[in-house]
Amino acid sequence: MKNNFGEILEEKLKKLKIRQNTLRIGINVSQTLVSHWINNRKEITPARARDIEIFTEGLIKRDELCDDILMTKEEYMQWSK
């Protein structure tokens, strides 16, 4: 089953009024990569999902964009409590 993380990303960006170009600059990736994500040509990696969450100050959650969740040690310690 193919995921729809790209559709989720596109919908969230529109809702937050964040342009693809703004996202790509904010997380330092190419416009092509953002386009591939949105069109489900490439999966969003755990590291990039985390970058998106940080860039949007938590308004887009990493677990909405990726099945595998990448956490820092500090995040894991907080989560595991």
Secondary structure, DSSP 8 states (H G I E B T S, - for coil): ----HHHHHHHHHHHHT--HHHHHHHHT--HHHHHHHHTTSS---HHHHHHHHHHTTTSS-HHHH-SS----HHHHHHHT-
